Amino acid sequence: MPRTSTVALATLVILYSIVGDRGAHGLQVDLRRQRLPGKQVLPKAQRRSDTFQSFDRGDTLGYAVDLLIGERSFSFLLDSGSSDLWVNRTGIPVDDPSLGFNFSGPRMNVTLAYGQGTATGPVVFAPFTLGSYSIPSQALLDVDQSTDQELLFANGISGLVGLGFGGTQTSRIQKALTQADASLNIAAQTVLANVFAADPSGRTFIAFDLGRDDHVSTTPDATFSINEVPNAFLAAVNAATPLPAVRNLQAGDDPRWIVSVDSLVLAGKTVPTTSSFTDAPGGRALGLLDTGTSGARLPPDVVNAIYSSIPGAKLVKSTDPSGTIPDLWLVPCTARISVSFVFGGQPIFIDPRDFVSTIPLTFKGAKTTICINSLPVEDGIKLPSFGFLLGDSFLRNAFTLYNYNGNLDFDVNRPTQPFALLVPKTKEITDDAEYKASRQALLAGLPPEADTTDPDLVPAIQAELSAGSDGAGGQPPTGTMGASASPAKPSDSNPTSKDSSAASRASSTLGAGAIAVLGLLLAGVVV
């Protein structure tokens, strides 16, 4: 029978000795939130396997840091969902001494697949520096061909540092070199494997404190740490409940940072999760904690339950016959959104900003703003071994610690197993007046919100989406992050033909840019 991993008592002892003693060998580095410039639409680098497609949405590419290859500085995204290091050295000759490239060993090209995106190039060895950790010879991919990585390169990102599990099951570089020459297994290991091997403390954990760029704060957008916990979180981390990483062998998938999601709390009501995998612990949903994905993906029934819990939200059913445009939720921009995810009995409250996007709309001759779901509502998502994809929009709400527990390859037969810790960061605003003021502040400078009670609004949006679905791609969006809202009456979510006729008579138009935003957002492209 397929096994899932468990956390033994010995794990807890190791945890407290690790976190409670900050030695001289830990590392903390500041990250910057790599935001998308306004009015740009390009697909983001996608995720990690031929069977796993995830699409990001929002105004963030991810969290970046400048690191050294040889003596050259490059900007990298840090990705807990993949394992390999690659760089695009555009404009720098391959034999530039400052790179320190060493082509010793088998000469081979490797392709890293990220769903719809790829990165291809020869494997090289080079000195690599990550903060205070210096690796004399790190295996990496010198990418000279790629697909769907343009958005990264256009915004100054040169590559990815994979921080996921190591070994030949997850690292394509290590697998390729080891298959060519078994003696290269250690030389070809991942960045984290080399870092942990060089750290005499014996610790093997990383942690992220992802933040929001408020444009005025002098604090860093985020912090990444290795074998060290920032003082602000030390006590809470020591008190947190370990979340066993789940190796879903039933799905035959690579080791990933998957944990059980107990339940959701929607407007005060607890809703237990379920899993399609029969061997999932407790039958609960499995969630991937992935810093390399800027958004989140949830099953359609969970998405609908979330937006149904928001007062005044209306489901806008797609009328697109091609199925290109999925359903969306229209939500009052200042409505209360109260959603928490529960892990190991610990609720993680999610900031309302992570559930909604604002879109410009010309409705009945006036410029207005509408708020829609930022979580997509669609079926047929191919996630190989889990149901919840929890990227940066979720992870910003918690301090997240990934403890490999000396088991970087995630061997389920080892006595110690990996686990994660989540410490909640976001607090719910319970005062209604304060909450409304916070939502209104996010709409400052935008046109007034459209009247979501207007019976013509939903069918008008349906008509425009259907009309614009063929030509939406590539148009510049003007949407920004905003606010949201809850359940619809049957007549609201299922307009009659009479309502549709009213829509055609209404003087309303989204315009090419807004159609592009809605179409690309709901089709799963970063906007």
C-alpha positions as CSV (number, residue, x, y, z in Angstrom):
1,M,0.0,0.0,0.0
2,P,1.3,3.5,-0.8
3,R,2.7,5.2,2.3
4,T,2.5,8.7,3.5
5,S,5.1,10.2,5.8
6,T,4.6,10.8,9.5
7,V,6.4,12.9,12.0
8,A,7.8,10.9,14.9
9,L,8.5,12.2,18.5
10,A,12.2,12.4,17.6
11,T,11.4,15.0,15.0
12,L,10.0,17.3,17.7
13,V,13.2,17.0,19.7
14,I,15.3,17.9,16.7
15,L,13.0,20.9,15.9
16,Y,13.4,22.5,19.3
17,S,17.2,22.0,19.3
18,I,17.5,23.5,15.9
19,V,15.2,26.5,16.2
20,G,16.0,27.4,19.8
21,D,19.8,27.8,19.2
22,R,20.7,30.3,16.5
23,G,24.3,29.5,15.6
24,A,26.9,31.4,13.6
25,H,26.2,29.4,10.4
26,G,22.7,30.5,9.6
27,L,21.7,33.0,6.9
28,Q,19.1,35.6,6.4
29,V,18.8,37.6,3.1
30,D,16.3,40.2,2.1
31,L,14.2,39.6,-1.0
32,R,12.4,42.0,-3.2
33,R,8.9,41.4,-4.5
34,Q,9.3,41.4,-8.3
35,R,6.2,43.3,-9.4
36,L,4.8,43.4,-13.0
37,P,4.9,46.8,-14.7
38,G,1.5,48.1,-15.6
39,K,-0.2,47.2,-18.8
40,Q,1.9,44.1,-19.6
41,V,0.5,40.8,-20.6
42,L,2.8,37.8,-21.1
43,P,2.5,34.2,-19.8
44,K,4.7,33.5,-16.8
45,A,7.1,30.6,-16.6
46,Q,4.9,27.7,-15.6
47,R,5.4,24.9,-13.2
48,R,7.4,21.8,-13.1
49,S,6.3,18.7,-15.0
50,D,4.6,17.5,-18.1
51,T,1.5,16.7,-16.1
52,F,1.3,19.7,-13.8
53,Q,0.2,23.0,-15.2
54,S,-0.5,26.0,-12.9
55,F,-1.1,29.5,-14.0
56,D,-0.4,32.6,-11.9
57,R,-2.3,35.8,-11.7
58,G,-1.9,39.1,-9.9
59,D,0.8,41.8,-10.1
60,T,3.8,39.8,-8.9
61,L,6.3,37.5,-10.6
62,G,7.7,36.2,-7.3
63,Y,10.4,37.1,-4.8
64,A,13.9,37.7,-6.1
65,V,17.4,38.0,-4.8
66,D,20.8,38.8,-6.4
67,L,23.3,35.9,-6.2
68,L,26.7,35.3,-7.6
69,I,27.7,32.8,-10.3
70,G,31.5,33.1,-10.3
71,E,32.0,36.9,-9.9
72,R,28.8,37.8,-11.8
73,S,25.6,38.9,-10.0
74,F,22.3,37.7,-11.4
75,S,18.7,38.1,-10.1
76,F,17.0,34.8,-9.3
77,L,13.5,33.8,-8.2
78,L,13.5,31.4,-5.2
79,D,11.3,28.4,-5.9
80,S,10.4,25.8,-3.2
81,G,8.5,23.8,-5.8
82,S,11.5,22.8,-8.0
83,S,15.0,21.6,-7.4
84,D,17.4,22.8,-10.1
85,L,19.5,26.0,-10.6
86,W,19.5,27.6,-14.0
87,V,20.7,31.0,-15.4
88,N,20.2,32.9,-18.6
89,R,23.5,34.8,-19.2
90,T,22.2,36.8,-22.2
91,G,25.0,39.1,-23.5
92,I,27.8,37.5,-21.5
93,P,30.1,35.2,-23.5
94,V,30.2,31.6,-22.2
95,D,34.0,31.8,-21.8
96,D,33.9,35.0,-19.8
97,P,36.3,34.3,-16.9
98,S,34.1,36.1,-14.5
99,L,31.5,33.3,-14.8
100,G,33.9,30.6,-13.9
101,F,32.1,28.0,-16.0
102,N,33.7,24.6,-16.0
103,F,32.5,22.1,-18.6
104,S,34.2,19.1,-17.1
105,G,32.3,15.9,-17.0
106,P,29.8,14.6,-19.6
107,R,28.7,17.2,-22.1
108,M,24.9,17.1,-22.2
109,N,21.9,19.3,-22.6
110,V,19.0,19.1,-20.1
111,T,15.5,20.4,-20.5
112,L,13.6,21.6,-17.4
113,A,9.9,21.4,-18.0
114,Y,7.6,23.9,-16.2
115,G,4.2,22.9,-17.5
116,Q,3.9,25.2,-20.6
117,G,7.4,26.6,-20.1
118,T,10.8,25.1,-20.6
119,A,14.5,26.0,-20.0
120,T,17.1,24.1,-22.0
121,G,20.9,24.2,-22.0
122,P,24.1,22.4,-21.2
123,V,25.0,21.4,-17.7
124,V,28.0,23.4,-16.4
125,F,29.8,23.7,-13.0
126,A,30.6,27.1,-11.6
127,P,31.3,28.8,-8.2
128,F,28.0,29.8,-6.6
129,T,27.5,32.2,-3.7
130,L,24.3,32.4,-1.7
131,G,24.9,35.0,1.1
132,S,27.5,33.6,3.4
133,Y,27.5,30.2,1.7
134,S,30.0,29.7,-1.0
135,I,29.9,26.6,-3.2
136,P,33.1,26.1,-5.2
137,S,31.5,23.9,-7.9
138,Q,27.7,24.0,-8.3
139,A,26.0,22.1,-11.1
140,L,23.6,24.3,-13.0
141,L,22.0,24.8,-16.4
142,D,23.4,27.4,-18.8
143,V,20.1,28.1,-20.5
144,D,20.4,29.0,-24.2
145,Q,16.9,28.0,-25.2
146,S,13.6,28.6,-23.5
147,T,9.9,28.9,-24.0
148,D,7.4,31.1,-22.0
149,Q,10.2,32.7,-19.9
150,E,10.0,36.1,-21.6
151,L,8.2,37.7,-18.7
152,L,11.0,36.7,-16.4
153,F,13.7,38.0,-18.6
154,A,11.9,41.2,-19.5
155,N,11.7,42.1,-15.8
156,G,15.3,41.5,-15.0
157,I,15.1,37.9,-13.7
158,S,17.9,35.7,-15.1
159,G,16.9,32.3,-13.6
160,L,15.5,30.2,-10.8
161,V,17.0,28.7,-7.7
162,G,15.2,25.4,-7.0
163,L,14.9,24.9,-3.2
164,G,12.7,21.7,-3.3
165,F,13.7,18.2,-2.4
166,G,17.0,16.8,-3.8
167,G,18.1,13.6,-5.4
168,T,17.7,12.1,-8.8
169,Q,13.9,11.9,-8.5
170,T,13.5,15.6,-8.4
171,S,16.7,17.2,-9.8
172,R,16.8,16.7,-13.6
173,I,20.4,17.9,-13.6
174,Q,21.5,15.4,-11.0
175,K,19.6,12.6,-12.7
176,A,21.1,13.3,-16.1
177,L,24.7,13.4,-14.8
178,T,24.3,10.4,-12.6
179,Q,22.9,8.3,-15.4
180,A,25.9,9.3,-17.5
181,D,28.4,8.7,-14.7
182,A,27.3,7.4,-11.4
183,S,30.4,8.8,-9.7
184,L,29.0,12.3,-10.3
185,N,26.0,11.9,-8.0
186,I,27.5,14.0,-5.2
187,A,29.1,16.6,-7.6
188,A,25.7,17.0,-9.3
189,Q,23.6,17.6,-6.2
190,T,21.4,20.6,-5.7
191,V,22.1,24.0,-4.2
192,L,20.5,23.1,-0.9
193,A,22.3,19.8,-0.7
194,N,25.6,21.6,-1.0
195,V,24.6,24.3,1.4
196,F,23.5,21.9,4.1
197,A,26.6,19.8,3.6
198,A,28.7,22.9,4.2
199,D,26.9,23.9,7.4
200,P,28.5,22.2,10.4
201,S,25.4,22.9,12.6
202,G,23.7,19.9,11.0
203,R,20.5,21.9,10.5
204,T,18.6,21.4,7.3
205,F,15.7,23.9,7.1
206,I,14.8,27.1,5.2
207,A,12.2,29.7,5.9
208,F,10.3,32.5,4.2
209,D,8.7,35.6,5.4
210,L,6.9,36.9,2.3
211,G,5.5,40.4,2.6
212,R,3.5,43.0,0.6
213,D,5.2,45.9,-1.1
214,D,3.3,48.9,0.3
215,H,5.5,51.3,-1.6
216,V,6.4,53.3,1.5
217,S,7.9,50.9,4.0
218,T,11.6,50.9,4.4
219,T,11.6,47.2,5.4
220,P,12.4,44.5,2.9
221,D,9.6,43.0,0.8
222,A,10.5,39.5,2.1
223,T,13.1,37.5,4.0
224,F,14.6,34.2,3.1
225,S,16.6,32.3,5.7
226,I,18.7,29.1,5.9
227,N,19.1,27.3,9.2
228,E,18.0,30.4,11.1
229,V,14.8,31.9,12.3
230,P,14.3,35.7,12.6
231,N,13.9,36.8,16.2
232,A,10.4,38.1,15.6
233,F,9.2,34.5,14.8
234,L,11.3,32.5,17.1
235,A,8.9,32.0,20.0
236,A,5.9,31.3,17.7
237,V,8.0,28.8,15.6
238,N,8.9,26.9,18.8
239,A,5.2,26.7,19.7
240,A,3.9,25.8,16.2
241,T,2.6,22.3,15.4
242,P,4.8,20.4,12.9
243,L,2.9,19.6,9.7
244,P,4.2,16.3,8.2
245,A,5.2,16.5,4.6
246,V,3.1,14.0,2.6
247,R,4.8,11.8,0.0
248,N,1.9,10.9,-2.2
249,L,3.2,7.6,-3.6
250,Q,-0.3,6.7,-4.6
251,A,0.0,9.3,-7.4
252,G,3.5,8.2,-8.3
253,D,4.7,11.8,-8.1
254,D,8.0,13.4,-7.3
255,P,8.7,14.5,-3.7
256,R,7.1,17.9,-3.1
257,W,6.3,20.1,-0.1
258,I,2.8,18.8,0.3
259,V,0.9,19.0,3.6
260,S,-2.6,18.2,4.8
261,V,-5.2,21.0,4.8
262,D,-7.7,20.2,7.6
263,S,-10.5,22.7,6.8
264,L,-11.4,26.2,5.8
265,V,-13.3,28.6,8.0
266,L,-15.6,30.7,5.8
267,A,-17.4,33.6,7.5
268,G,-17.1,31.8,10.8
269,K,-18.3,28.4,9.4
270,T,-15.8,25.5,9.4
271,V,-15.8,23.5,6.2
272,P,-13.7,20.2,6.3
273,T,-11.7,19.5,3.2
274,T,-11.7,16.2,1.2
275,S,-9.2,14.6,-1.1
276,S,-9.5,12.6,-4.2
277,F,-6.6,10.5,-3.1
278,T,-7.7,7.5,-1.0
279,D,-4.5,7.4,1.0
280,A,-4.4,11.1,1.9
281,P,-4.0,11.4,5.7
282,G,-7.4,11.6,7.4
283,G,-9.0,11.9,3.9
284,R,-8.2,15.6,3.9
285,A,-7.0,17.7,1.0
286,L,-3.4,17.9,0.1
287,G,-1.8,21.3,-0.4
288,L,1.5,22.3,-2.1
289,L,3.4,25.1,-0.4
290,D,5.1,26.7,-3.4
291,T,7.0,30.0,-3.4
292,G,7.5,29.6,-7.1
293,T,3.9,30.3,-7.9
294,S,2.5,33.7,-7.4
295,G,-1.1,32.8,-7.1
296,A,-3.2,29.9,-5.9
297,R,-5.3,27.1,-7.4
298,L,-8.1,25.4,-5.6
299,P,-10.8,22.9,-6.7
300,P,-13.8,24.6,-8.2
301,D,-16.2,23.6,-5.4
302,V,-13.8,25.1,-2.8
303,V,-13.5,28.3,-4.9
304,N,-17.2,28.6,-5.2
305,A,-17.6,28.0,-1.4
306,I,-15.2,30.8,-0.7
307,Y,-16.9,33.4,-2.8
308,S,-20.4,32.2,-1.8
309,S,-19.4,33.1,1.8
310,I,-19.0,36.8,0.8
311,P,-22.1,38.9,1.3
312,G,-23.5,40.1,-2.1
313,A,-21.2,38.1,-4.4
314,K,-22.8,36.9,-7.6
315,L,-21.7,34.1,-9.8
316,V,-21.5,35.2,-13.5
317,K,-22.0,32.1,-15.6
318,S,-19.9,32.0,-18.8
319,T,-21.9,32.0,-22.0
320,D,-18.8,31.5,-24.1
321,P,-19.6,28.4,-26.3
322,S,-16.0,27.6,-26.8
323,G,-15.4,27.2,-23.1
324,T,-12.4,29.5,-23.2
325,I,-13.8,31.9,-20.6
326,P,-14.8,30.2,-17.3
327,D,-17.3,31.5,-14.8
328,L,-16.4,34.4,-12.6
329,W,-17.6,35.9,-9.3
330,L,-18.7,39.5,-9.2
331,V,-18.2,40.9,-5.7
332,P,-19.0,44.1,-3.9
333,C,-15.6,45.7,-3.5
334,T,-16.0,46.6,0.2
335,A,-17.8,43.4,1.3
336,R,-16.3,41.5,4.2
337,I,-14.1,38.6,3.2
338,S,-13.4,36.2,6.1
339,V,-11.4,33.1,5.0
340,S,-9.0,31.0,7.0
341,F,-7.2,27.8,6.1
342,V,-6.6,25.4,9.0
343,F,-3.4,23.2,9.2
344,G,-2.8,21.0,12.2
345,G,-5.5,22.9,14.1
346,Q,-3.9,26.2,13.4
347,P,-6.0,28.7,11.3
348,I,-4.2,30.9,8.8
349,F,-6.3,34.0,8.1
350,I,-6.0,35.2,4.5
351,D,-5.9,38.9,3.6
352,P,-9.0,39.9,1.6
353,R,-6.6,41.4,-1.0
354,D,-5.5,37.9,-2.0
355,F,-9.0,36.9,-3.2
356,V,-10.0,39.8,-5.5
357,S,-8.9,41.9,-8.4
358,T,-10.3,45.2,-9.7
359,I,-11.2,45.7,-13.3
360,P,-12.2,48.9,-15.2
361,L,-15.6,48.8,-16.8
362,T,-17.6,51.3,-18.9
363,F,-21.1,50.5,-17.9
364,K,-24.1,52.5,-19.2
365,G,-21.9,55.2,-20.5
366,A,-19.9,55.8,-17.2
367,K,-16.4,54.7,-16.2
368,T,-16.7,52.3,-13.2
369,T,-14.8,49.6,-11.4
370,I,-15.8,46.1,-10.7
371,C,-14.3,43.5,-8.4
372,I,-13.9,39.9,-9.4
373,N,-12.4,36.7,-8.1
374,S,-8.7,36.3,-8.3
375,L,-9.0,32.6,-7.7
376,P,-10.1,30.9,-11.0
377,V,-13.3,28.9,-11.2
378,E,-12.6,26.1,-13.7
379,D,-12.5,22.3,-14.0
380,G,-10.0,20.0,-15.5
381,I,-6.9,21.3,-13.7
382,K,-4.2,18.7,-13.8
383,L,-2.4,18.7,-10.5
384,P,-0.5,15.4,-10.1
385,S,-0.6,14.7,-6.4
386,F,-2.5,17.4,-4.5
387,G,-5.7,19.4,-4.7
388,F,-4.6,22.8,-3.4
389,L,-1.8,24.8,-5.0
390,L,-0.8,27.4,-2.4
391,G,1.6,30.0,-3.9
392,D,2.7,33.4,-2.8
393,S,-0.8,34.9,-2.4
394,F,-1.3,32.3,0.4
395,L,2.2,32.2,1.8
396,R,2.3,36.0,2.3
397,N,-0.1,35.3,5.2
398,A,2.2,33.1,7.2
399,F,5.8,32.7,8.2
400,T,6.7,29.4,6.5
401,L,9.5,27.0,7.6
402,Y,10.4,24.0,5.5
403,N,12.4,21.5,7.6
404,Y,14.0,18.7,5.6
405,N,15.0,17.1,8.9
406,G,18.2,15.6,7.4
407,N,16.1,13.8,4.7
408,L,16.6,16.0,1.7
409,D,15.7,13.2,-0.7
410,F,12.4,12.6,1.2
411,D,13.0,8.8,1.6
412,V,9.8,7.6,3.4
413,N,11.8,4.7,5.0
414,R,14.1,7.1,6.9
415,P,13.5,7.4,10.7
416,T,13.1,11.2,10.4
417,Q,10.7,12.8,7.9
418,P,10.4,16.3,6.6
419,F,7.8,18.7,8.0
420,A,6.7,22.3,7.6
421,L,5.7,25.0,10.1
422,L,3.2,27.8,9.5
423,V,3.0,30.8,11.8
424,P,0.0,33.1,11.0
425,K,0.9,36.7,10.2
426,T,-2.4,38.3,9.0
427,K,-5.0,39.5,11.5
428,E,-8.6,39.9,10.6
429,I,-10.1,43.4,11.0
430,T,-13.2,42.7,13.1
431,D,-14.4,46.3,13.4
432,D,-16.8,46.9,10.5
433,A,-16.1,50.6,10.0
434,E,-12.3,50.0,10.1
435,Y,-12.7,47.1,7.7
436,K,-14.7,49.2,5.2
437,A,-12.3,52.0,5.4
438,S,-9.4,49.7,4.6
439,R,-11.2,48.3,1.6
440,Q,-12.1,51.8,0.3
441,A,-8.5,52.9,0.7
442,L,-7.5,50.3,-1.9
443,L,-10.0,51.8,-4.4
444,A,-8.6,55.3,-4.1
445,G,-7.9,56.8,-7.5
446,L,-10.1,54.3,-9.3
447,P,-13.5,55.1,-11.0
448,P,-16.5,54.5,-8.7
449,E,-17.7,51.0,-8.2
450,A,-20.4,49.8,-10.5
451,D,-23.8,49.1,-8.8
452,T,-23.6,45.3,-8.3
453,T,-27.4,45.3,-7.6
454,D,-28.1,46.6,-11.1
455,P,-29.9,43.8,-12.9
456,D,-28.2,44.7,-16.2
457,L,-24.6,44.4,-14.8
458,V,-24.2,40.6,-14.8
459,P,-25.7,39.9,-18.3
460,A,-23.7,42.9,-19.6
461,I,-20.4,41.3,-18.4
462,Q,-21.5,38.0,-19.8
463,A,-22.2,39.5,-23.2
464,E,-18.9,41.4,-23.3
465,L,-16.9,38.4,-22.2
466,S,-18.5,36.2,-24.8
467,A,-17.9,38.9,-27.5
468,G,-14.3,39.4,-26.5
469,S,-13.2,35.9,-25.9
470,D,-11.8,35.5,-29.4
471,G,-9.6,38.5,-29.5
472,A,-8.6,39.2,-25.9
473,G,-5.1,37.8,-25.9
474,G,-2.3,40.2,-26.0
475,Q,-4.2,43.3,-25.2
476,P,-2.8,45.5,-22.4
477,P,-4.7,45.2,-19.1
478,T,-5.4,48.1,-16.8
479,G,-6.6,46.1,-13.8
480,T,-5.0,46.4,-10.4
481,M,-5.5,44.5,-7.1
482,G,-8.6,45.5,-5.3
483,A,-11.3,44.1,-3.0
484,S,-14.3,41.5,-3.1
485,A,-17.8,39.9,-2.0
486,S,-20.8,36.6,-1.5
487,P,-23.7,34.4,-2.4
488,A,-26.1,35.1,-5.2
489,K,-29.8,34.5,-5.5
490,P,-30.8,32.1,-8.3
491,S,-32.1,34.9,-10.4
492,D,-28.8,36.7,-10.1
493,S,-26.6,33.8,-11.1
494,N,-28.9,32.4,-13.7
495,P,-30.2,35.4,-15.8
496,T,-33.1,34.7,-18.1
497,S,-33.2,35.4,-21.8
498,K,-35.0,38.5,-21.0
499,D,-32.1,39.6,-18.8
500,S,-29.7,38.8,-21.6
501,S,-31.8,41.0,-24.0
502,A,-31.5,43.8,-21.4
503,A,-27.8,43.4,-21.5
504,S,-27.6,43.8,-25.2
505,R,-29.7,47.0,-24.9
506,A,-27.5,48.4,-22.1
507,S,-25.0,51.0,-23.0
508,S,-22.0,49.1,-21.6
509,T,-18.6,48.1,-22.7
510,L,-15.5,46.6,-21.2
511,G,-13.3,47.8,-23.9
512,A,-10.4,45.7,-25.4
513,G,-8.1,46.3,-22.4
514,A,-10.7,45.2,-19.8
515,I,-11.8,42.2,-21.9
516,A,-8.1,41.2,-22.0
517,V,-7.8,41.5,-18.3
518,L,-10.9,39.4,-17.6
519,G,-10.1,36.9,-20.4
520,L,-6.5,36.4,-19.5
521,L,-7.1,36.5,-15.7
522,L,-9.8,33.8,-15.9
523,A,-7.9,31.8,-18.6
524,G,-5.0,31.6,-16.1
525,V,-2.5,34.1,-17.4
526,V,-0.7,36.7,-15.3
527,V,-2.2,40.1,-15.5
